Amino acid sequence: MYLHLGQNEIIPERRVIGIFDLDNCSYEKRTRDYLAAAEKEGVVLDIAGGNLPRSFVVADHPYHRQIVYLSQLSAAALRKRAESGKLE
């Protein structure tokens, strides 16, 4: 199955490592450090379409160790899409 992350970005569900809420996770220093390191490595894709990102998805990638997608969709909405098993 596939997961639609928003802004025409679709990834295979098997590649998803985690879906995280930016509001809750951004308080932690480790999360900020992780996102800063990913940005420095060039593996962050902002797919929020100019909107404020509400969540981030960490995914396995064939050419990188991991890739981070910043999405305008909430973590709850992405989780529901993943659990439904349907491409929305």
PyMOL Python script that loads the backbone (N, CA, C, O; Angstrom):
from pymol import cmd

cmd.read_pdbstr("""\
ATOM      1  N   MET A   1       0.829  -1.179   0.000  1.00  0.00           N
ATOM      2  CA  MET A   1       0.000   0.000   0.000  1.00  0.00           C
ATOM      3  C   MET A   1       0.877   1.248   0.000  1.00  0.00           C
ATOM      4  O   MET A   1       2.085   1.185   0.230  1.00  0.00           O
ATOM      5  N   TYR A   2       0.252   2.350  -0.257  1.00  0.00           N
ATOM      6  CA  TYR A   2       0.944   3.626  -0.346  1.00  0.00           C
ATOM      7  C   TYR A   2       0.330   4.622   0.626  1.00  0.00           C
ATOM      8  O   TYR A   2      -0.837   4.503   1.001  1.00  0.00           O
ATOM      9  N   LEU A   3       1.122   5.599   1.026  1.00  0.00           N
ATOM     10  CA  LEU A   3       0.657   6.641   1.930  1.00  0.00           C
ATOM     11  C   LEU A   3       0.819   7.990   1.242  1.00  0.00           C
ATOM     12  O   LEU A   3       1.911   8.351   0.804  1.00  0.00           O
ATOM     13  N   HIS A   4      -0.291   8.735   1.153  1.00  0.00           N
ATOM     14  CA  HIS A   4      -0.271  10.075   0.556  1.00  0.00           C
ATOM     15  C   HIS A   4       0.079  11.068   1.658  1.00  0.00           C
ATOM     16  O   HIS A   4      -0.670  11.218   2.623  1.00  0.00           O
ATOM     17  N   LEU A   5       1.218  11.746   1.515  1.00  0.00           N
ATOM     18  CA  LEU A   5       1.709  12.670   2.535  1.00  0.00           C
ATOM     19  C   LEU A   5       1.236  14.104   2.319  1.00  0.00           C
ATOM     20  O   LEU A   5       1.426  14.956   3.187  1.00  0.00           O
ATOM     21  N   GLY A   6       0.624  14.375   1.172  1.00  0.00           N
ATOM     22  CA  GLY A   6       0.195  15.726   0.828  1.00  0.00           C
ATOM     23  C   GLY A   6       1.011  16.263  -0.334  1.00  0.00           C
ATOM     24  O   GLY A   6       2.117  15.789  -0.594  1.00  0.00           O
ATOM     25  N   GLN A   7       0.469  17.248  -1.031  1.00  0.00           N
ATOM     26  CA  GLN A   7       1.147  17.914  -2.146  1.00  0.00           C
ATOM     27  C   GLN A   7       1.696  16.922  -3.177  1.00  0.00           C
ATOM     28  O   GLN A   7       2.839  17.050  -3.617  1.00  0.00           O
ATOM     29  N   ASN A   8       0.894  15.949  -3.555  1.00  0.00           N
ATOM     30  CA  ASN A   8       1.249  14.969  -4.587  1.00  0.00           C
ATOM     31  C   ASN A   8       2.447  14.094  -4.227  1.00  0.00           C
ATOM     32  O   ASN A   8       3.100  13.550  -5.118  1.00  0.00           O
ATOM     33  N   GLU A   9       2.742  13.952  -2.944  1.00  0.00           N
ATOM     34  CA  GLU A   9       3.852  13.098  -2.501  1.00  0.00           C
ATOM     35  C   GLU A   9       3.268  11.806  -1.934  1.00  0.00           C
ATOM     36  O   GLU A   9       2.529  11.813  -0.950  1.00  0.00           O
ATOM     37  N   ILE A  10       3.622  10.702  -2.584  1.00  0.00           N
ATOM     38  CA  ILE A  10       3.122   9.389  -2.191  1.00  0.00           C
ATOM     39  C   ILE A  10       4.315   8.470  -2.018  1.00  0.00           C
ATOM     40  O   ILE A  10       5.198   8.415  -2.874  1.00  0.00           O
ATOM     41  N   ILE A  11       4.338   7.736  -0.891  1.00  0.00           N
ATOM     42  CA  ILE A  11       5.440   6.812  -0.640  1.00  0.00           C
ATOM     43  C   ILE A  11       4.871   5.448  -0.256  1.00  0.00           C
ATOM     44  O   ILE A  11       3.759   5.374   0.266  1.00  0.00           O
ATOM     45  N   PRO A  12       5.606   4.380  -0.502  1.00  0.00           N
ATOM     46  CA  PRO A  12       5.152   3.066  -0.053  1.00  0.00           C
ATOM     47  C   PRO A  12       5.114   3.008   1.475  1.00  0.00           C
ATOM     48  O   PRO A  12       6.051   3.460   2.134  1.00  0.00           O
ATOM     49  N   GLU A  13       4.051   2.461   2.036  1.00  0.00           N
ATOM     50  CA  GLU A  13       3.905   2.375   3.490  1.00  0.00           C
ATOM     51  C   GLU A  13       5.051   1.610   4.134  1.00  0.00           C
ATOM     52  O   GLU A  13       5.430   1.913   5.265  1.00  0.00           O
ATOM     53  N   ARG A  14       5.604   0.636   3.448  1.00  0.00           N
ATOM     54  CA  ARG A  14       6.668  -0.176   4.038  1.00  0.00           C
ATOM     55  C   ARG A  14       7.929   0.642   4.299  1.00  0.00           C
ATOM     56  O   ARG A  14       8.786   0.216   5.073  1.00  0.00           O
ATOM     57  N   ARG A  15       8.056   1.799   3.672  1.00  0.00           N
ATOM     58  CA  ARG A  15       9.228   2.665   3.874  1.00  0.00           C
ATOM     59  C   ARG A  15       9.075   3.597   5.072  1.00  0.00           C
ATOM     60  O   ARG A  15      10.059   4.193   5.511  1.00  0.00           O
ATOM     61  N   VAL A  16       7.860   3.735   5.610  1.00  0.00           N
ATOM     62  CA  VAL A  16       7.610   4.654   6.726  1.00  0.00           C
ATOM     63  C   VAL A  16       8.236   4.089   8.004  1.00  0.00           C
ATOM     64  O   VAL A  16       7.947   2.967   8.418  1.00  0.00           O
ATOM     65  N   ILE A  17       9.094   4.895   8.609  1.00  0.00           N
ATOM     66  CA  ILE A  17       9.700   4.532   9.889  1.00  0.00           C
ATOM     67  C   ILE A  17       8.894   5.128  11.034  1.00  0.00           C
ATOM     68  O   ILE A  17       8.682   4.476  12.057  1.00  0.00           O
ATOM     69  N   GLY A  18       8.444   6.368  10.863  1.00  0.00           N
ATOM     70  CA  GLY A  18       7.659   7.014  11.908  1.00  0.00           C
ATOM     71  C   GLY A  18       6.969   8.262  11.421  1.00  0.00           C
ATOM     72  O   GLY A  18       7.423   8.922  10.487  1.00  0.00           O
ATOM     73  N   ILE A  19       5.847   8.580  12.076  1.00  0.00           N
ATOM     74  CA  ILE A  19       5.078   9.788  11.808  1.00  0.00           C
ATOM     75  C   ILE A  19       5.048  10.563  13.119  1.00  0.00           C
ATOM     76  O   ILE A  19       4.649  10.026  14.153  1.00  0.00           O
ATOM     77  N   PHE A  20       5.469  11.831  13.079  1.00  0.00           N
ATOM     78  CA  PHE A  20       5.638  12.600  14.300  1.00  0.00           C
ATOM     79  C   PHE A  20       4.936  13.946  14.204  1.00  0.00           C
ATOM     80  O   PHE A  20       4.927  14.580  13.149  1.00  0.00           O
ATOM     81  N   ASP A  21       4.352  14.373  15.307  1.00  0.00           N
ATOM     82  CA  ASP A  21       3.693  15.668  15.412  1.00  0.00           C
ATOM     83  C   ASP A  21       4.752  16.721  15.731  1.00  0.00           C
ATOM     84  O   ASP A  21       5.445  16.608  16.742  1.00  0.00           O
ATOM     85  N   LEU A  22       4.885  17.728  14.896  1.00  0.00           N
ATOM     86  CA  LEU A  22       5.904  18.755  15.110  1.00  0.00           C
ATOM     87  C   LEU A  22       5.656  19.566  16.377  1.00  0.00           C
ATOM     88  O   LEU A  22       6.612  19.947  17.053  1.00  0.00           O
ATOM     89  N   ASP A  23       4.398  19.840  16.716  1.00  0.00           N
ATOM     90  CA  ASP A  23       4.111  20.618  17.929  1.00  0.00           C
ATOM     91  C   ASP A  23       4.595  19.901  19.178  1.00  0.00           C
ATOM     92  O   ASP A  23       5.185  20.526  20.058  1.00  0.00           O
ATOM     93  N   ASN A  24       4.359  18.613  19.267  1.00  0.00           N
ATOM     94  CA  ASN A  24       4.738  17.852  20.456  1.00  0.00           C
ATOM     95  C   ASN A  24       6.220  17.506  20.474  1.00  0.00           C
ATOM     96  O   ASN A  24       6.843  17.525  21.536  1.00  0.00           O
ATOM     97  N   CYS A  25       6.782  17.196  19.341  1.00  0.00           N
ATOM     98  CA  CYS A  25       8.173  16.717  19.279  1.00  0.00           C
ATOM     99  C   CYS A  25       9.200  17.833  19.241  1.00  0.00           C
ATOM    100  O   CYS A  25      10.343  17.620  19.647  1.00  0.00           O
ATOM    101  N   SER A  26       8.834  19.006  18.772  1.00  0.00           N
ATOM    102  CA  SER A  26       9.832  20.063  18.582  1.00  0.00           C
ATOM    103  C   SER A  26      10.355  20.635  19.897  1.00  0.00           C
ATOM    104  O   SER A  26      11.334  21.381  19.893  1.00  0.00           O
ATOM    105  N   TYR A  27       9.722  20.299  21.020  1.00  0.00           N
ATOM    106  CA  TYR A  27      10.211  20.756  22.318  1.00  0.00           C
ATOM    107  C   TYR A  27      11.467  20.010  22.743  1.00  0.00           C
ATOM    108  O   TYR A  27      12.291  20.549  23.482  1.00  0.00           O
ATOM    109  N   GLU A  28      11.616  18.798  22.289  1.00  0.00           N
ATOM    110  CA  GLU A  28      12.754  17.963  22.678  1.00  0.00           C
ATOM    111  C   GLU A  28      14.012  18.365  21.925  1.00  0.00           C
ATOM    112  O   GLU A  28      13.988  18.540  20.707  1.00  0.00           O
ATOM    113  N   LYS A  29      15.099  18.508  22.652  1.00  0.00           N
ATOM    114  CA  LYS A  29      16.378  18.879  22.054  1.00  0.00           C
ATOM    115  C   LYS A  29      16.843  17.826  21.053  1.00  0.00           C
ATOM    116  O   LYS A  29      17.392  18.172  20.007  1.00  0.00           O
ATOM    117  N   ARG A  30      16.633  16.560  21.354  1.00  0.00           N
ATOM    118  CA  ARG A  30      17.053  15.492  20.435  1.00  0.00           C
ATOM    119  C   ARG A  30      16.338  15.594  19.097  1.00  0.00           C
ATOM    120  O   ARG A  30      16.940  15.375  18.046  1.00  0.00           O
ATOM    121  N   THR A  31      15.059  15.925  19.137  1.00  0.00           N
ATOM    122  CA  THR A  31      14.305  16.068  17.893  1.00  0.00           C
ATOM    123  C   THR A  31      14.830  17.255  17.092  1.00  0.00           C
ATOM    124  O   THR A  31      15.023  17.149  15.880  1.00  0.00           O
ATOM    125  N   ARG A  32      15.059  18.369  17.749  1.00  0.00           N
ATOM    126  CA  ARG A  32      15.602  19.547  17.055  1.00  0.00           C
ATOM    127  C   ARG A  32      16.965  19.227  16.463  1.00  0.00           C
ATOM    128  O   ARG A  32      17.258  19.611  15.331  1.00  0.00           O
ATOM    129  N   ASP A  33      17.810  18.515  17.235  1.00  0.00           N
ATOM    130  CA  ASP A  33      19.135  18.128  16.733  1.00  0.00           C
ATOM    131  C   ASP A  33      19.020  17.192  15.542  1.00  0.00           C
ATOM    132  O   ASP A  33      19.762  17.327  14.569  1.00  0.00           O
ATOM    133  N   TYR A  34      18.086  16.234  15.615  1.00  0.00           N
ATOM    134  CA  TYR A  34      17.887  15.289  14.512  1.00  0.00           C
ATOM    135  C   TYR A  34      17.456  16.020  13.242  1.00  0.00           C
ATOM    136  O   TYR A  34      17.994  15.771  12.163  1.00  0.00           O
ATOM    137  N   LEU A  35      16.482  16.923  13.376  1.00  0.00           N
ATOM    138  CA  LEU A  35      15.990  17.656  12.212  1.00  0.00           C
ATOM    139  C   LEU A  35      17.068  18.586  11.648  1.00  0.00           C
ATOM    140  O   LEU A  35      17.171  18.749  10.432  1.00  0.00           O
ATOM    141  N   ALA A  36      17.863  19.191  12.522  1.00  0.00           N
ATOM    142  CA  ALA A  36      18.955  20.058  12.053  1.00  0.00           C
ATOM    143  C   ALA A  36      20.005  19.244  11.297  1.00  0.00           C
ATOM    144  O   ALA A  36      20.513  19.687  10.266  1.00  0.00           O
ATOM    145  N   ALA A  37      20.331  18.052  11.811  1.00  0.00           N
ATOM    146  CA  ALA A  37      21.308  17.190  11.135  1.00  0.00           C
ATOM    147  C   ALA A  37      20.770  16.708   9.790  1.00  0.00           C
ATOM    148  O   ALA A  37      21.513  16.645   8.811  1.00  0.00           O
ATOM    149  N   ALA A  38      19.485  16.369   9.739  1.00  0.00           N
ATOM    150  CA  ALA A  38      18.871  15.929   8.478  1.00  0.00           C
ATOM    151  C   ALA A  38      18.869  17.069   7.469  1.00  0.00           C
ATOM    152  O   ALA A  38      19.116  16.852   6.282  1.00  0.00           O
ATOM    153  N   GLU A  39      18.594  18.272   7.934  1.00  0.00           N
ATOM    154  CA  GLU A  39      18.622  19.449   7.046  1.00  0.00           C
ATOM    155  C   GLU A  39      20.037  19.665   6.503  1.00  0.00           C
ATOM    156  O   GLU A  39      20.218  19.954   5.321  1.00  0.00           O
ATOM    157  N   LYS A  40      21.022  19.525   7.364  1.00  0.00           N
ATOM    158  CA  LYS A  40      22.414  19.704   6.956  1.00  0.00           C
ATOM    159  C   LYS A  40      22.831  18.659   5.923  1.00  0.00           C
ATOM    160  O   LYS A  40      23.590  18.959   5.001  1.00  0.00           O
ATOM    161  N   GLU A  41      22.326  17.419   6.083  1.00  0.00           N
ATOM    162  CA  GLU A  41      22.624  16.341   5.133  1.00  0.00           C
ATOM    163  C   GLU A  41      21.862  16.507   3.826  1.00  0.00           C
ATOM    164  O   GLU A  41      22.194  15.866   2.829  1.00  0.00           O
ATOM    165  N   GLY A  42      20.848  17.359   3.822  1.00  0.00           N
ATOM    166  CA  GLY A  42      20.057  17.585   2.613  1.00  0.00           C
ATOM    167  C   GLY A  42      18.999  16.526   2.373  1.00  0.00           C
ATOM    168  O   GLY A  42      18.611  16.288   1.230  1.00  0.00           O
ATOM    169  N   VAL A  43      18.522  15.882   3.444  1.00  0.00           N
ATOM    170  CA  VAL A  43      17.525  14.824   3.282  1.00  0.00           C
ATOM    171  C   VAL A  43      16.152  15.234   3.815  1.00  0.00           C
ATOM    172  O   VAL A  43      15.326  14.373   4.118  1.00  0.00           O
ATOM    173  N   VAL A  44      15.902  16.540   3.933  1.00  0.00           N
ATOM    174  CA  VAL A  44      14.599  17.033   4.364  1.00  0.00           C
ATOM    175  C   VAL A  44      13.867  17.574   3.150  1.00  0.00           C
ATOM    176  O   VAL A  44      14.391  18.422   2.429  1.00  0.00           O
ATOM    177  N   LEU A  45      12.657  17.084   2.925  1.00  0.00           N
ATOM    178  CA  LEU A  45      11.809  17.581   1.836  1.00  0.00           C
ATOM    179  C   LEU A  45      10.596  18.280   2.440  1.00  0.00           C
ATOM    180  O   LEU A  45       9.795  17.661   3.139  1.00  0.00           O
ATOM    181  N   ASP A  46      10.471  19.562   2.166  1.00  0.00           N
ATOM    182  CA  ASP A  46       9.337  20.334   2.653  1.00  0.00           C
ATOM    183  C   ASP A  46       8.207  20.209   1.636  1.00  0.00           C
ATOM    184  O   ASP A  46       8.239  20.831   0.574  1.00  0.00           O
ATOM    185  N   ILE A  47       7.222  19.406   1.973  1.00  0.00           N
ATOM    186  CA  ILE A  47       6.078  19.210   1.074  1.00  0.00           C
ATOM    187  C   ILE A  47       4.832  19.892   1.633  1.00  0.00           C
ATOM    188  O   ILE A  47       3.708  19.533   1.283  1.00  0.00           O
ATOM    189  N   ALA A  48       5.043  20.877   2.503  1.00  0.00           N
ATOM    190  CA  ALA A  48       3.920  21.586   3.119  1.00  0.00           C
ATOM    191  C   ALA A  48       3.287  22.591   2.169  1.00  0.00           C
ATOM    192  O   ALA A  48       2.259  23.183   2.498  1.00  0.00           O
ATOM    193  N   GLY A  49       3.871  22.793   1.011  1.00  0.00           N
ATOM    194  CA  GLY A  49       3.271  23.668   0.003  1.00  0.00           C
ATOM    195  C   GLY A  49       3.179  25.112   0.448  1.00  0.00           C
ATOM    196  O   GLY A  49       2.195  25.785   0.143  1.00  0.00           O
ATOM    197  N   GLY A  50       4.179  25.604   1.162  1.00  0.00           N
ATOM    198  CA  GLY A  50       4.166  26.986   1.621  1.00  0.00           C
ATOM    199  C   GLY A  50       3.420  27.180   2.930  1.00  0.00           C
ATOM    200  O   GLY A  50       3.462  28.267   3.507  1.00  0.00           O
ATOM    201  N   ASN A  51       2.748  26.161   3.404  1.00  0.00           N
ATOM    202  CA  ASN A  51       2.040  26.223   4.683  1.00  0.00           C
ATOM    203  C   ASN A  51       2.982  25.842   5.816  1.00  0.00           C
ATOM    204  O   ASN A  51       4.056  25.287   5.582  1.00  0.00           O
ATOM    205  N   LEU A  52       2.581  26.137   7.023  1.00  0.00           N
ATOM    206  CA  LEU A  52       3.347  25.750   8.194  1.00  0.00           C
ATOM    207  C   LEU A  52       3.263  24.229   8.360  1.00  0.00           C
ATOM    208  O   LEU A  52       2.160  23.689   8.435  1.00  0.00           O
ATOM    209  N   PRO A  53       4.393  23.530   8.420  1.00  0.00           N
ATOM    210  CA  PRO A  53       4.333  22.076   8.584  1.00  0.00           C
ATOM    211  C   PRO A  53       3.766  21.695   9.949  1.00  0.00           C
ATOM    212  O   PRO A  53       4.087  22.324  10.957  1.00  0.00           O
ATOM    213  N   ARG A  54       2.926  20.669   9.977  1.00  0.00           N
ATOM    214  CA  ARG A  54       2.313  20.206  11.221  1.00  0.00           C
ATOM    215  C   ARG A  54       2.894  18.880  11.683  1.00  0.00           C
ATOM    216  O   ARG A  54       2.771  18.518  12.853  1.00  0.00           O
ATOM    217  N   SER A  55       3.533  18.152  10.763  1.00  0.00           N
ATOM    218  CA  SER A  55       4.096  16.853  11.119  1.00  0.00           C
ATOM    219  C   SER A  55       5.317  16.579  10.259  1.00  0.00           C
ATOM    220  O   SER A  55       5.571  17.257   9.264  1.00  0.00           O
ATOM    221  N   PHE A  56       6.066  15.564  10.674  1.00  0.00           N
ATOM    222  CA  PHE A  56       7.145  15.097   9.815  1.00  0.00           C
ATOM    223  C   PHE A  56       7.140  13.584   9.799  1.00  0.00           C
ATOM    224  O   PHE A  56       6.818  12.927  10.788  1.00  0.00           O
ATOM    225  N   VAL A  57       7.507  13.052   8.643  1.00  0.00           N
ATOM    226  CA  VAL A  57       7.523  11.608   8.421  1.00  0.00           C
ATOM    227  C   VAL A  57       8.962  11.209   8.108  1.00  0.00           C
ATOM    228  O   VAL A  57       9.594  11.759   7.206  1.00  0.00           O
ATOM    229  N   VAL A  58       9.461  10.247   8.866  1.00  0.00           N
ATOM    230  CA  VAL A  58      10.788   9.700   8.607  1.00  0.00           C
ATOM    231  C   VAL A  58      10.580   8.423   7.812  1.00  0.00           C
ATOM    232  O   VAL A  58       9.806   7.553   8.210  1.00  0.00           O
ATOM    233  N   ALA A  59      11.274   8.314   6.689  1.00  0.00           N
ATOM    234  CA  ALA A  59      11.097   7.161   5.808  1.00  0.00           C
ATOM    235  C   ALA A  59      12.441   6.635   5.344  1.00  0.00           C
ATOM    236  O   ALA A  59      13.414   7.378   5.212  1.00  0.00           O
ATOM    237  N   ASP A  60      12.470   5.341   5.100  1.00  0.00           N
ATOM    238  CA  ASP A  60      13.621   4.693   4.496  1.00  0.00           C
ATOM    239  C   ASP A  60      13.680   5.158   3.043  1.00  0.00           C
ATOM    240  O   ASP A  60      12.647   5.443   2.437  1.00  0.00           O
ATOM    241  N   HIS A  61      14.870   5.232   2.496  1.00  0.00           N
ATOM    242  CA  HIS A  61      15.018   5.700   1.118  1.00  0.00           C
ATOM    243  C   HIS A  61      16.081   4.857   0.429  1.00  0.00           C
ATOM    244  O   HIS A  61      17.094   4.529   1.047  1.00  0.00           O
ATOM    245  N   PRO A  62      15.881   4.503  -0.819  1.00  0.00           N
ATOM    246  CA  PRO A  62      16.859   3.638  -1.489  1.00  0.00           C
ATOM    247  C   PRO A  62      18.237   4.274  -1.685  1.00  0.00           C
ATOM    248  O   PRO A  62      19.227   3.553  -1.809  1.00  0.00           O
ATOM    249  N   TYR A  63      18.321   5.607  -1.717  1.00  0.00           N
ATOM    250  CA  TYR A  63      19.603   6.259  -1.980  1.00  0.00           C
ATOM    251  C   TYR A  63      20.190   6.967  -0.763  1.00  0.00           C
ATOM    252  O   TYR A  63      21.337   7.411  -0.801  1.00  0.00           O
ATOM    253  N   HIS A  64      19.424   7.076   0.303  1.00  0.00           N
ATOM    254  CA  HIS A  64      19.876   7.714   1.540  1.00  0.00           C
ATOM    255  C   HIS A  64      19.523   6.787   2.700  1.00  0.00           C
ATOM    256  O   HIS A  64      18.695   5.885   2.568  1.00  0.00           O
ATOM    257  N   ARG A  65      20.167   7.028   3.829  1.00  0.00           N
ATOM    258  CA  ARG A  65      19.844   6.224   5.009  1.00  0.00           C
ATOM    259  C   ARG A  65      18.382   6.453   5.397  1.00  0.00           C
ATOM    260  O   ARG A  65      17.635   5.501   5.624  1.00  0.00           O
ATOM    261  N   GLN A  66      17.989   7.714   5.470  1.00  0.00           N
ATOM    262  CA  GLN A  66      16.614   8.086   5.770  1.00  0.00           C
ATOM    263  C   GLN A  66      16.302   9.388   5.048  1.00  0.00           C
ATOM    264  O   GLN A  66      17.200  10.111   4.618  1.00  0.00           O
ATOM    265  N   ILE A  67      15.016   9.668   4.927  1.00  0.00           N
ATOM    266  CA  ILE A  67      14.581  10.940   4.366  1.00  0.00           C
ATOM    267  C   ILE A  67      13.456  11.465   5.252  1.00  0.00           C
ATOM    268  O   ILE A  67      12.659  10.682   5.769  1.00  0.00           O
ATOM    269  N   VAL A  68      13.387  12.763   5.429  1.00  0.00           N
ATOM    270  CA  VAL A  68      12.391  13.381   6.299  1.00  0.00           C
ATOM    271  C   VAL A  68      11.483  14.260   5.450  1.00  0.00           C
ATOM    272  O   VAL A  68      11.948  15.150   4.738  1.00  0.00           O
ATOM    273  N   TYR A  69      10.185  13.998   5.534  1.00  0.00           N
ATOM    274  CA  TYR A  69       9.188  14.790   4.813  1.00  0.00           C
ATOM    275  C   TYR A  69       8.486  15.694   5.821  1.00  0.00           C
ATOM    276  O   TYR A  69       7.985  15.207   6.835  1.00  0.00           O
ATOM    277  N   LEU A  70       8.441  17.000   5.563  1.00  0.00           N
ATOM    278  CA  LEU A  70       7.671  17.938   6.370  1.00  0.00           C
ATOM    279  C   LEU A  70       6.319  18.106   5.694  1.00  0.00           C
ATOM    280  O   LEU A  70       6.244  18.535   4.543  1.00  0.00           O
ATOM    281  N   SER A  71       5.253  17.770   6.409  1.00  0.00           N
ATOM    282  CA  SER A  71       3.922  17.762   5.809  1.00  0.00           C
ATOM    283  C   SER A  71       2.996  18.771   6.485  1.00  0.00           C
ATOM    284  O   SER A  71       3.120  19.038   7.681  1.00  0.00           O
ATOM    285  N   GLN A  72       2.078  19.321   5.717  1.00  0.00           N
ATOM    286  CA  GLN A  72       1.085  20.231   6.266  1.00  0.00           C
ATOM    287  C   GLN A  72      -0.049  19.476   6.945  1.00  0.00           C
ATOM    288  O   GLN A  72      -0.864  20.080   7.643  1.00  0.00           O
ATOM    289  N   LEU A  73      -0.108  18.174   6.751  1.00  0.00           N
ATOM    290  CA  LEU A  73      -1.148  17.353   7.373  1.00  0.00           C
ATOM    291  C   LEU A  73      -0.753  17.006   8.806  1.00  0.00           C
ATOM    292  O   LEU A  73       0.432  16.895   9.122  1.00  0.00           O
ATOM    293  N   SER A  74      -1.740  16.839   9.658  1.00  0.00           N
ATOM    294  CA  SER A  74      -1.446  16.478  11.039  1.00  0.00           C
ATOM    295  C   SER A  74      -0.990  15.027  11.114  1.00  0.00           C
ATOM    296  O   SER A  74      -1.280  14.227  10.225  1.00  0.00           O
ATOM    297  N   ALA A  75      -0.281  14.703  12.172  1.00  0.00           N
ATOM    298  CA  ALA A  75       0.172  13.327  12.385  1.00  0.00           C
ATOM    299  C   ALA A  75      -1.023  12.393  12.513  1.00  0.00           C
ATOM    300  O   ALA A  75      -0.976  11.256  12.046  1.00  0.00           O
ATOM    301  N   ALA A  76      -2.099  12.869  13.147  1.00  0.00           N
ATOM    302  CA  ALA A  76      -3.308  12.048  13.302  1.00  0.00           C
ATOM    303  C   ALA A  76      -3.932  11.723  11.946  1.00  0.00           C
ATOM    304  O   ALA A  76      -4.368  10.595  11.718  1.00  0.00           O
ATOM    305  N   ALA A  77      -3.976  12.702  11.052  1.00  0.00           N
ATOM    306  CA  ALA A  77      -4.543  12.473   9.719  1.00  0.00           C
ATOM    307  C   ALA A  77      -3.696  11.473   8.935  1.00  0.00           C
ATOM    308  O   ALA A  77      -4.231  10.590   8.264  1.00  0.00           O
ATOM    309  N   LEU A  78      -2.379  11.614   9.023  1.00  0.00           N
ATOM    310  CA  LEU A  78      -1.498  10.672   8.323  1.00  0.00           C
ATOM    311  C   LEU A  78      -1.631   9.263   8.899  1.00  0.00           C
ATOM    312  O   LEU A  78      -1.625   8.279   8.159  1.00  0.00           O
ATOM    313  N   ARG A  79      -1.751   9.175  10.223  1.00  0.00           N
ATOM    314  CA  ARG A  79      -1.912   7.865  10.858  1.00  0.00           C
ATOM    315  C   ARG A  79      -3.220   7.207  10.403  1.00  0.00           C
ATOM    316  O   ARG A  79      -3.247   6.010  10.115  1.00  0.00           O
ATOM    317  N   LYS A  80      -4.297   7.986  10.338  1.00  0.00           N
ATOM    318  CA  LYS A  80      -5.579   7.443   9.876  1.00  0.00           C
ATOM    319  C   LYS A  80      -5.483   6.948   8.437  1.00  0.00           C
ATOM    320  O   LYS A  80      -6.031   5.900   8.096  1.00  0.00           O
ATOM    321  N   ARG A  81      -4.790   7.703   7.603  1.00  0.00           N
ATOM    322  CA  ARG A  81      -4.601   7.271   6.210  1.00  0.00           C
ATOM    323  C   ARG A  81      -3.820   5.968   6.155  1.00  0.00           C
ATOM    324  O   ARG A  81      -4.151   5.078   5.371  1.00  0.00           O
ATOM    325  N   ALA A  82      -2.803   5.849   6.968  1.00  0.00           N
ATOM    326  CA  ALA A  82      -1.989   4.628   6.982  1.00  0.00           C
ATOM    327  C   ALA A  82      -2.811   3.454   7.506  1.00  0.00           C
ATOM    328  O   ALA A  82      -2.713   2.350   6.970  1.00  0.00           O
ATOM    329  N   GLU A  83      -3.607   3.668   8.529  1.00  0.00           N
ATOM    330  CA  GLU A  83      -4.400   2.583   9.108  1.00  0.00           C
ATOM    331  C   GLU A  83      -5.554   2.151   8.218  1.00  0.00           C
ATOM    332  O   GLU A  83      -5.971   0.993   8.259  1.00  0.00           O
ATOM    333  N   SER A  84      -6.075   3.075   7.412  1.00  0.00           N
ATOM    334  CA  SER A  84      -7.225   2.754   6.574  1.00  0.00           C
ATOM    335  C   SER A  84      -6.836   1.798   5.449  1.00  0.00           C
ATOM    336  O   SER A  84      -7.666   1.043   4.943  1.00  0.00           O
ATOM    337  N   GLY A  85      -5.544   1.845   5.063  1.00  0.00           N
ATOM    338  CA  GLY A  85      -5.093   0.967   3.989  1.00  0.00           C
ATOM    339  C   GLY A  85      -5.515   1.432   2.603  1.00  0.00           C
ATOM    340  O   GLY A  85      -5.324   0.719   1.618  1.00  0.00           O
ATOM    341  N   LYS A  86      -6.091   2.633   2.529  1.00  0.00           N
ATOM    342  CA  LYS A  86      -6.519   3.166   1.246  1.00  0.00           C
ATOM    343  C   LYS A  86      -5.669   4.370   0.892  1.00  0.00           C
ATOM    344  O   LYS A  86      -5.236   5.120   1.767  1.00  0.00           O
ATOM    345  N   LEU A  87      -5.435   4.546  -0.390  1.00  0.00           N
ATOM    346  CA  LEU A  87      -4.736   5.719  -0.877  1.00  0.00           C
ATOM    347  C   LEU A  87      -5.717   6.862  -0.931  1.00  0.00           C
ATOM    348  O   LEU A  87      -6.679   6.811  -1.697  1.00  0.00           O
ATOM    349  N   GLU A  88      -5.496   7.904  -0.129  1.00  0.00           N
ATOM    350  CA  GLU A  88      -6.416   9.055  -0.087  1.00  0.00           C
ATOM    351  C   GLU A  88      -5.758  10.281  -0.642  1.00  0.00           C
ATOM    352  O   GLU A  88      -6.375  11.345  -0.689  1.00  0.00           O
TER     353      GLU A  88
END
""", "prot")
cmd.dss("prot")
cmd.show_as("cartoon", "prot")
cmd.util.cbc("prot")
cmd.orient("prot")
